[in-house]
Amino acid sequence: MKATRRLSITELLTAISLAGALIFAGCEGSEAKREVEETVKELSGAGLVDKGEKLKQQIRDLNAEDVRRIQEDLSRGVYEEE
């Protein structure tokens, strides 16, 4: 009975080690991994969040440019009172 128990524990450890190796190194850097990552991003909404953040940054950049342009115009006296 002890020999059978040792054999099954050894088989179990071998199976776990093999499964772990396949999981962690199976598709590293492959096209399949990239597709899975893209699908996860799409389903989780991370892509939309990234697009929203980019849009917010573009708006901030445009606002900063407008503020800079208005300040330059003020310093040149473009907006004088009549």
Gaussian input, Z-matrix of N, CA and C with variables (Angstrom, degrees):
# hf/3-21g

backbone

0 1
 N
 C     1     B1
 C     2     B2     1     A1
 N     3     B3     2     A2     1     D1
 C     4     B4     3     A3     2     D2
 C     5     B5     4     A4     3     D3
 N     6     B6     5     A5     4     D4
 C     7     B7     6     A6     5     D5
 C     8     B8     7     A7     6     D6
 N     9     B9     8     A8     7     D7
 C    10    B10     9     A9     8     D8
 C    11    B11    10    A10     9     D9
 N    12    B12    11    A11    10    D10
 C    13    B13    12    A12    11    D11
 C    14    B14    13    A13    12    D12
 N    15    B15    14    A14    13    D13
 C    16    B16    15    A15    14    D14
 C    17    B17    16    A16    15    D15
 N    18    B18    17    A17    16    D16
 C    19    B19    18    A18    17    D17
 C    20    B20    19    A19    18    D18
 N    21    B21    20    A20    19    D19
 C    22    B22    21    A21    20    D20
 C    23    B23    22    A22    21    D21
 N    24    B24    23    A23    22    D22
 C    25    B25    24    A24    23    D23
 C    26    B26    25    A25    24    D24
 N    27    B27    26    A26    25    D25
 C    28    B28    27    A27    26    D26
 C    29    B29    28    A28    27    D27
 N    30    B30    29    A29    28    D28
 C    31    B31    30    A30    29    D29
 C    32    B32    31    A31    30    D30
 N    33    B33    32    A32    31    D31
 C    34    B34    33    A33    32    D32
 C    35    B35    34    A34    33    D33
 N    36    B36    35    A35    34    D34
 C    37    B37    36    A36    35    D35
 C    38    B38    37    A37    36    D36
 N    39    B39    38    A38    37    D37
 C    40    B40    39    A39    38    D38
 C    41    B41    40    A40    39    D39
 N    42    B42    41    A41    40    D40
 C    43    B43    42    A42    41    D41
 C    44    B44    43    A43    42    D42
 N    45    B45    44    A44    43    D43
 C    46    B46    45    A45    44    D44
 C    47    B47    46    A46    45    D45
 N    48    B48    47    A47    46    D46
 C    49    B49    48    A48    47    D47
 C    50    B50    49    A49    48    D48
 N    51    B51    50    A50    49    D49
 C    52    B52    51    A51    50    D50
 C    53    B53    52    A52    51    D51
 N    54    B54    53    A53    52    D52
 C    55    B55    54    A54    53    D53
 C    56    B56    55    A55    54    D54
 N    57    B57    56    A56    55    D55
 C    58    B58    57    A57    56    D56
 C    59    B59    58    A58    57    D57
 N    60    B60    59    A59    58    D58
 C    61    B61    60    A60    59    D59
 C    62    B62    61    A61    60    D60
 N    63    B63    62    A62    61    D61
 C    64    B64    63    A63    62    D62
 C    65    B65    64    A64    63    D63
 N    66    B66    65    A65    64    D64
 C    67    B67    66    A66    65    D65
 C    68    B68    67    A67    66    D66
 N    69    B69    68    A68    67    D67
 C    70    B70    69    A69    68    D68
 C    71    B71    70    A70    69    D69
 N    72    B72    71    A71    70    D70
 C    73    B73    72    A72    71    D71
 C    74    B74    73    A73    72    D72
 N    75    B75    74    A74    73    D73
 C    76    B76    75    A75    74    D74
 C    77    B77    76    A76    75    D75
 N    78    B78    77    A77    76    D76
 C    79    B79    78    A78    77    D77
 C    80    B80    79    A79    78    D78
 N    81    B81    80    A80    79    D79
 C    82    B82    81    A81    80    D80
 C    83    B83    82    A82    81    D81
 N    84    B84    83    A83    82    D82
 C    85    B85    84    A84    83    D83
 C    86    B86    85    A85    84    D84
 N    87    B87    86    A86    85    D85
 C    88    B88    87    A87    86    D86
 C    89    B89    88    A88    87    D87
 N    90    B90    89    A89    88    D88
 C    91    B91    90    A90    89    D89
 C    92    B92    91    A91    90    D90
 N    93    B93    92    A92    91    D91
 C    94    B94    93    A93    92    D92
 C    95    B95    94    A94    93    D93
 N    96    B96    95    A95    94    D94
 C    97    B97    96    A96    95    D95
 C    98    B98    97    A97    96    D96
 N    99    B99    98    A98    97    D97
 C   100   B100    99    A99    98    D98
 C   101   B101   100   A100    99    D99
 N   102   B102   101   A101   100   D100
 C   103   B103   102   A102   101   D101
 C   104   B104   103   A103   102   D102
 N   105   B105   104   A104   103   D103
 C   106   B106   105   A105   104   D104
 C   107   B107   106   A106   105   D105
 N   108   B108   107   A107   106   D106
 C   109   B109   108   A108   107   D107
 C   110   B110   109   A109   108   D108
 N   111   B111   110   A110   109   D109
 C   112   B112   111   A111   110   D110
 C   113   B113   112   A112   111   D111
 N   114   B114   113   A113   112   D112
 C   115   B115   114   A114   113   D113
 C   116   B116   115   A115   114   D114
 N   117   B117   116   A116   115   D115
 C   118   B118   117   A117   116   D116
 C   119   B119   118   A118   117   D117
 N   120   B120   119   A119   118   D118
 C   121   B121   120   A120   119   D119
 C   122   B122   121   A121   120   D120
 N   123   B123   122   A122   121   D121
 C   124   B124   123   A123   122   D122
 C   125   B125   124   A124   123   D123
 N   126   B126   125   A125   124   D124
 C   127   B127   126   A126   125   D125
 C   128   B128   127   A127   126   D126
 N   129   B129   128   A128   127   D127
 C   130   B130   129   A129   128   D128
 C   131   B131   130   A130   129   D129
 N   132   B132   131   A131   130   D130
 C   133   B133   132   A132   131   D131
 C   134   B134   133   A133   132   D132
 N   135   B135   134   A134   133   D133
 C   136   B136   135   A135   134   D134
 C   137   B137   136   A136   135   D135
 N   138   B138   137   A137   136   D136
 C   139   B139   138   A138   137   D137
 C   140   B140   139   A139   138   D138
 N   141   B141   140   A140   139   D139
 C   142   B142   141   A141   140   D140
 C   143   B143   142   A142   141   D141
 N   144   B144   143   A143   142   D142
 C   145   B145   144   A144   143   D143
 C   146   B146   145   A145   144   D144
 N   147   B147   146   A146   145   D145
 C   148   B148   147   A147   146   D146
 C   149   B149   148   A148   147   D147
 N   150   B150   149   A149   148   D148
 C   151   B151   150   A150   149   D149
 C   152   B152   151   A151   150   D150
 N   153   B153   152   A152   151   D151
 C   154   B154   153   A153   152   D152
 C   155   B155   154   A154   153   D153
 N   156   B156   155   A155   154   D154
 C   157   B157   156   A156   155   D155
 C   158   B158   157   A157   156   D156
 N   159   B159   158   A158   157   D157
 C   160   B160   159   A159   158   D158
 C   161   B161   160   A160   159   D159
 N   162   B162   161   A161   160   D160
 C   163   B163   162   A162   161   D161
 C   164   B164   163   A163   162   D162
 N   165   B165   164   A164   163   D163
 C   166   B166   165   A165   164   D164
 C   167   B167   166   A166   165   D165
 N   168   B168   167   A167   166   D166
 C   169   B169   168   A168   167   D167
 C   170   B170   169   A169   168   D168
 N   171   B171   170   A170   169   D169
 C   172   B172   171   A171   170   D170
 C   173   B173   172   A172   171   D171
 N   174   B174   173   A173   172   D172
 C   175   B175   174   A174   173   D173
 C   176   B176   175   A175   174   D174
 N   177   B177   176   A176   175   D175
 C   178   B178   177   A177   176   D176
 C   179   B179   178   A178   177   D177
 N   180   B180   179   A179   178   D178
 C   181   B181   180   A180   179   D179
 C   182   B182   181   A181   180   D180
 N   183   B183   182   A182   181   D181
 C   184   B184   183   A183   182   D182
 C   185   B185   184   A184   183   D183
 N   186   B186   185   A185   184   D184
 C   187   B187   186   A186   185   D185
 C   188   B188   187   A187   186   D186
 N   189   B189   188   A188   187   D187
 C   190   B190   189   A189   188   D188
 C   191   B191   190   A190   189   D189
 N   192   B192   191   A191   190   D190
 C   193   B193   192   A192   191   D191
 C   194   B194   193   A193   192   D192
 N   195   B195   194   A194   193   D193
 C   196   B196   195   A195   194   D194
 C   197   B197   196   A196   195   D195
 N   198   B198   197   A197   196   D196
 C   199   B199   198   A198   197   D197
 C   200   B200   199   A199   198   D198
 N   201   B201   200   A200   199   D199
 C   202   B202   201   A201   200   D200
 C   203   B203   202   A202   201   D201
 N   204   B204   203   A203   202   D202
 C   205   B205   204   A204   203   D203
 C   206   B206   205   A205   204   D204
 N   207   B207   206   A206   205   D205
 C   208   B208   207   A207   206   D206
 C   209   B209   208   A208   207   D207
 N   210   B210   209   A209   208   D208
 C   211   B211   210   A210   209   D209
 C   212   B212   211   A211   210   D210
 N   213   B213   212   A212   211   D211
 C   214   B214   213   A213   212   D212
 C   215   B215   214   A214   213   D213
 N   216   B216   215   A215   214   D214
 C   217   B217   216   A216   215   D215
 C   218   B218   217   A217   216   D216
 N   219   B219   218   A218   217   D217
 C   220   B220   219   A219   218   D218
 C   221   B221   220   A220   219   D219
 N   222   B222   221   A221   220   D220
 C   223   B223   222   A222   221   D221
 C   224   B224   223   A223   222   D222
 N   225   B225   224   A224   223   D223
 C   226   B226   225   A225   224   D224
 C   227   B227   226   A226   225   D225
 N   228   B228   227   A227   226   D226
 C   229   B229   228   A228   227   D227
 C   230   B230   229   A229   228   D228
 N   231   B231   230   A230   229   D229
 C   232   B232   231   A231   230   D230
 C   233   B233   232   A232   231   D231
 N   234   B234   233   A233   232   D232
 C   235   B235   234   A234   233   D233
 C   236   B236   235   A235   234   D234
 N   237   B237   236   A236   235   D235
 C   238   B238   237   A237   236   D236
 C   239   B239   238   A238   237   D237
 N   240   B240   239   A239   238   D238
 C   241   B241   240   A240   239   D239
 C   242   B242   241   A241   240   D240
 N   243   B243   242   A242   241   D241
 C   244   B244   243   A243   242   D242
 C   245   B245   244   A244   243   D243

   B1=1.4427
   B2=1.5236
   B3=1.3348
   B4=1.4535
   B5=1.5208
   B6=1.3328
   B7=1.4581
   B8=1.5247
   B9=1.3089
   B10=1.4672
   B11=1.5279
   B12=1.3115
   B13=1.4606
   B14=1.5290
   B15=1.3246
   B16=1.4630
   B17=1.5202
   B18=1.3274
   B19=1.4533
   B20=1.5282
   B21=1.3219
   B22=1.4583
   B23=1.5348
   B24=1.3234
   B25=1.4661
   B26=1.5216
   B27=1.3185
   B28=1.4660
   B29=1.5175
   B30=1.3280
   B31=1.4633
   B32=1.5223
   B33=1.3016
   B34=1.4615
   B35=1.5315
   B36=1.3246
   B37=1.4669
   B38=1.5243
   B39=1.3216
   B40=1.4670
   B41=1.5239
   B42=1.3233
   B43=1.4620
   B44=1.5236
   B45=1.3287
   B46=1.4682
   B47=1.5265
   B48=1.3086
   B49=1.4689
   B50=1.5177
   B51=1.3217
   B52=1.4589
   B53=1.5245
   B54=1.3184
   B55=1.4650
   B56=1.5260
   B57=1.3345
   B58=1.4672
   B59=1.5106
   B60=1.3227
   B61=1.4659
   B62=1.5146
   B63=1.3123
   B64=1.4649
   B65=1.5218
   B66=1.3150
   B67=1.4680
   B68=1.5200
   B69=1.3333
   B70=1.4597
   B71=1.5201
   B72=1.3091
   B73=1.4569
   B74=1.5146
   B75=1.3072
   B76=1.4592
   B77=1.5091
   B78=1.3098
   B79=1.4609
   B80=1.5235
   B81=1.2874
   B82=1.4624
   B83=1.5270
   B84=1.3217
   B85=1.4542
   B86=1.5056
   B87=1.2964
   B88=1.4547
   B89=1.5257
   B90=1.2953
   B91=1.4591
   B92=1.5278
   B93=1.3261
   B94=1.4628
   B95=1.5213
   B96=1.3220
   B97=1.4705
   B98=1.5245
   B99=1.3246
   B100=1.4698
   B101=1.5301
   B102=1.3245
   B103=1.4591
   B104=1.5247
   B105=1.3191
   B106=1.4622
   B107=1.5229
   B108=1.3310
   B109=1.4635
   B110=1.5234
   B111=1.3388
   B112=1.4609
   B113=1.5235
   B114=1.3380
   B115=1.4620
   B116=1.5193
   B117=1.3172
   B118=1.4608
   B119=1.5278
   B120=1.3211
   B121=1.4734
   B122=1.5193
   B123=1.3356
   B124=1.4597
   B125=1.5288
   B126=1.3346
   B127=1.4589
   B128=1.5265
   B129=1.3148
   B130=1.4672
   B131=1.5185
   B132=1.3080
   B133=1.4562
   B134=1.5150
   B135=1.3269
   B136=1.4629
   B137=1.5236
   B138=1.3151
   B139=1.4625
   B140=1.5177
   B141=1.3230
   B142=1.4688
   B143=1.5181
   B144=1.3163
   B145=1.4664
   B146=1.5295
   B147=1.3296
   B148=1.4647
   B149=1.5216
   B150=1.3443
   B151=1.4598
   B152=1.5228
   B153=1.3364
   B154=1.4638
   B155=1.5156
   B156=1.3287
   B157=1.4677
   B158=1.5292
   B159=1.3184
   B160=1.4686
   B161=1.5226
   B162=1.3208
   B163=1.4551
   B164=1.5261
   B165=1.3242
   B166=1.4722
   B167=1.5194
   B168=1.3258
   B169=1.4665
   B170=1.5203
   B171=1.3402
   B172=1.4661
   B173=1.5216
   B174=1.3222
   B175=1.4664
   B176=1.5259
   B177=1.3514
   B178=1.4713
   B179=1.5214
   B180=1.3352
   B181=1.4633
   B182=1.5223
   B183=1.3433
   B184=1.4658
   B185=1.5230
   B186=1.3302
   B187=1.4628
   B188=1.5280
   B189=1.3131
   B190=1.4660
   B191=1.5262
   B192=1.3222
   B193=1.4692
   B194=1.5313
   B195=1.3310
   B196=1.4684
   B197=1.5224
   B198=1.3061
   B199=1.4660
   B200=1.5222
   B201=1.3264
   B202=1.4645
   B203=1.5337
   B204=1.3277
   B205=1.4646
   B206=1.5279
   B207=1.3228
   B208=1.4653
   B209=1.5187
   B210=1.3297
   B211=1.4630
   B212=1.5224
   B213=1.3252
   B214=1.4692
   B215=1.5247
   B216=1.3414
   B217=1.4613
   B218=1.5296
   B219=1.3308
   B220=1.4604
   B221=1.5234
   B222=1.3223
   B223=1.4648
   B224=1.5322
   B225=1.3158
   B226=1.4706
   B227=1.5196
   B228=1.3344
   B229=1.4625
   B230=1.5045
   B231=1.3044
   B232=1.4675
   B233=1.5206
   B234=1.3309
   B235=1.4579
   B236=1.5262
   B237=1.2943
   B238=1.4732
   B239=1.5178
   B240=1.3420
   B241=1.4468
   B242=1.5132
   B243=1.3185
   B244=1.4610
   B245=1.4824
   A1=111.44
   A2=116.91
   A3=119.72
   A4=111.22
   A5=117.17
   A6=120.65
   A7=110.82
   A8=117.21
   A9=121.42
   A10=110.06
   A11=115.24
   A12=119.78
   A13=110.43
   A14=117.69
   A15=120.96
   A16=111.08
   A17=115.94
   A18=120.43
   A19=110.34
   A20=117.65
   A21=119.36
   A22=110.87
   A23=118.84
   A24=120.39
   A25=109.79
   A26=117.38
   A27=121.55
   A28=110.22
   A29=117.09
   A30=120.29
   A31=110.85
   A32=116.99
   A33=121.57
   A34=110.71
   A35=117.20
   A36=120.49
   A37=111.19
   A38=116.54
   A39=120.44
   A40=110.66
   A41=116.65
   A42=120.66
   A43=111.29
   A44=116.48
   A45=120.04
   A46=110.61
   A47=116.84
   A48=120.18
   A49=111.42
   A50=116.39
   A51=120.53
   A52=111.00
   A53=116.50
   A54=120.25
   A55=110.97
   A56=116.47
   A57=119.83
   A58=112.17
   A59=115.94
   A60=119.84
   A61=110.89
   A62=116.97
   A63=120.17
   A64=112.07
   A65=116.19
   A66=119.64
   A67=110.95
   A68=117.46
   A69=120.27
   A70=113.55
   A71=118.98
   A72=120.57
   A73=113.20
   A74=117.38
   A75=121.18
   A76=115.03
   A77=118.09
   A78=119.32
   A79=111.21
   A80=117.85
   A81=122.44
   A82=109.88
   A83=116.47
   A84=121.32
   A85=114.26
   A86=118.67
   A87=120.10
   A88=110.72
   A89=114.85
   A90=121.31
   A91=110.61
   A92=116.35
   A93=120.29
   A94=111.14
   A95=116.86
   A96=120.15
   A97=110.58
   A98=116.31
   A99=119.64
   A100=110.86
   A101=116.24
   A102=119.75
   A103=110.98
   A104=116.58
   A105=120.26
   A106=109.95
   A107=117.68
   A108=120.66
   A109=111.12
   A110=117.65
   A111=120.76
   A112=110.92
   A113=116.30
   A114=120.12
   A115=111.15
   A116=117.10
   A117=120.81
   A118=110.20
   A119=116.85
   A120=119.86
   A121=110.80
   A122=116.02
   A123=120.37
   A124=111.22
   A125=116.04
   A126=119.85
   A127=112.29
   A128=117.41
   A129=119.88
   A130=112.56
   A131=117.52
   A132=120.81
   A133=113.49
   A134=117.58
   A135=120.70
   A136=110.96
   A137=117.08
   A138=120.28
   A139=111.39
   A140=116.21
   A141=119.86
   A142=111.07
   A143=116.66
   A144=120.36
   A145=109.62
   A146=117.20
   A147=120.71
   A148=111.16
   A149=116.70
   A150=120.11
   A151=110.78
   A152=116.55
   A153=120.69
   A154=112.02
   A155=116.73
   A156=120.36
   A157=111.08
   A158=116.88
   A159=120.05
   A160=110.65
   A161=116.37
   A162=120.64
   A163=111.00
   A164=117.17
   A165=120.52
   A166=111.06
   A167=117.37
   A168=120.87
   A169=111.02
   A170=117.02
   A171=119.94
   A172=110.97
   A173=116.82
   A174=120.68
   A175=110.20
   A176=116.68
   A177=119.65
   A178=111.05
   A179=116.80
   A180=120.47
   A181=111.34
   A182=116.46
   A183=119.77
   A184=111.07
   A185=117.50
   A186=120.79
   A187=111.17
   A188=116.92
   A189=120.50
   A190=110.51
   A191=116.82
   A192=120.72
   A193=110.18
   A194=117.06
   A195=120.39
   A196=110.85
   A197=117.79
   A198=121.44
   A199=109.88
   A200=117.32
   A201=120.99
   A202=110.67
   A203=116.32
   A204=120.53
   A205=110.74
   A206=117.79
   A207=121.31
   A208=110.59
   A209=117.77
   A210=120.40
   A211=111.07
   A212=117.59
   A213=120.18
   A214=110.54
   A215=116.24
   A216=120.12
   A217=111.27
   A218=116.71
   A219=120.25
   A220=111.08
   A221=116.34
   A222=119.03
   A223=111.31
   A224=118.06
   A225=121.37
   A226=111.88
   A227=117.76
   A228=120.81
   A229=113.50
   A230=119.16
   A231=121.35
   A232=111.69
   A233=117.31
   A234=121.68
   A235=110.16
   A236=117.01
   A237=120.20
   A238=109.98
   A239=115.57
   A240=120.22
   A241=109.20
   A242=115.73
   A243=120.26
   A244=111.97
   D1=-38.19
   D2=179.09
   D3=-65.29
   D4=-37.81
   D5=179.66
   D6=-65.21
   D7=-38.65
   D8=178.92
   D9=-67.60
   D10=-40.08
   D11=-179.90
   D12=-65.88
   D13=-42.36
   D14=177.95
   D15=-64.09
   D16=-39.45
   D17=179.95
   D18=-64.55
   D19=-43.11
   D20=-179.13
   D21=-70.18
   D22=-34.51
   D23=176.15
   D24=-66.60
   D25=-41.02
   D26=178.17
   D27=-64.20
   D28=-43.22
   D29=177.86
   D30=-63.14
   D31=-40.75
   D32=179.96
   D33=-63.94
   D34=-46.34
   D35=179.02
   D36=-63.61
   D37=-39.62
   D38=177.77
   D39=-63.26
   D40=-44.31
   D41=-179.81
   D42=-64.09
   D43=-41.81
   D44=179.00
   D45=-65.36
   D46=-41.61
   D47=179.23
   D48=-63.77
   D49=-43.35
   D50=179.52
   D51=-65.44
   D52=-43.78
   D53=178.77
   D54=-62.55
   D55=-41.79
   D56=178.35
   D57=-62.88
   D58=-41.50
   D59=178.63
   D60=-63.35
   D61=-41.62
   D62=179.50
   D63=-68.26
   D64=-38.00
   D65=-179.28
   D66=-68.16
   D67=-46.39
   D68=-174.24
   D69=-80.56
   D70=-25.82
   D71=-176.62
   D72=-119.59
   D73=0.61
   D74=-172.78
   D75=-60.67
   D76=-53.28
   D77=-174.74
   D78=-124.25
   D79=28.62
   D80=-179.69
   D81=-62.98
   D82=120.46
   D83=176.82
   D84=79.85
   D85=3.77
   D86=-176.98
   D87=-91.22
   D88=170.78
   D89=178.61
   D90=-65.41
   D91=-35.27
   D92=179.65
   D93=-61.73
   D94=-40.64
   D95=179.87
   D96=-65.27
   D97=-41.79
   D98=179.31
   D99=-62.84
   D100=-41.19
   D101=179.25
   D102=-64.77
   D103=-40.80
   D104=178.37
   D105=-63.48
   D106=-43.91
   D107=179.51
   D108=-62.73
   D109=-41.29
   D110=178.88
   D111=-64.85
   D112=-40.52
   D113=178.98
   D114=-64.49
   D115=-41.99
   D116=178.71
   D117=-63.51
   D118=-42.79
   D119=178.14
   D120=-61.85
   D121=-42.52
   D122=-178.79
   D123=-64.79
   D124=-45.07
   D125=-177.63
   D126=-71.71
   D127=-30.98
   D128=-179.30
   D129=-84.31
   D130=-11.23
   D131=179.87
   D132=86.15
   D133=8.74
   D134=-178.95
   D135=-64.49
   D136=-32.65
   D137=178.32
   D138=-63.81
   D139=-41.64
   D140=178.54
   D141=-66.91
   D142=-37.93
   D143=178.49
   D144=-63.95
   D145=-42.82
   D146=178.45
   D147=-62.08
   D148=-43.56
   D149=178.80
   D150=-63.18
   D151=-40.39
   D152=178.12
   D153=-63.27
   D154=-41.23
   D155=178.45
   D156=-65.42
   D157=-39.83
   D158=177.80
   D159=-64.01
   D160=-40.86
   D161=178.68
   D162=-64.31
   D163=-43.23
   D164=176.81
   D165=-59.49
   D166=-42.34
   D167=179.74
   D168=-64.92
   D169=-39.48
   D170=177.30
   D171=-62.60
   D172=-40.67
   D173=178.89
   D174=-64.88
   D175=-42.97
   D176=177.56
   D177=-60.95
   D178=-42.03
   D179=179.64
   D180=-63.54
   D181=-42.66
   D182=178.78
   D183=-64.87
   D184=-41.58
   D185=178.33
   D186=-63.86
   D187=-41.40
   D188=178.66
   D189=-63.77
   D190=-38.71
   D191=177.96
   D192=-65.17
   D193=-41.97
   D194=178.47
   D195=-63.61
   D196=-43.39
   D197=179.09
   D198=-61.52
   D199=-44.29
   D200=179.57
   D201=-61.91
   D202=-43.00
   D203=-179.36
   D204=-64.92
   D205=-42.36
   D206=179.62
   D207=-65.71
   D208=-40.67
   D209=178.04
   D210=-63.08
   D211=-39.02
   D212=177.14
   D213=-64.39
   D214=-41.66
   D215=178.76
   D216=-64.20
   D217=-39.48
   D218=178.05
   D219=-63.76
   D220=-40.70
   D221=-179.23
   D222=-69.04
   D223=-25.58
   D224=176.98
   D225=-88.12
   D226=-6.17
   D227=177.18
   D228=82.93
   D229=24.39
   D230=-179.32
   D231=-68.03
   D232=-35.10
   D233=-176.61
   D234=-101.40
   D235=64.25
   D236=179.73
   D237=-87.96
   D238=153.01
   D239=177.13
   D240=-76.74
   D241=147.85
   D242=-179.55
   D243=-98.59

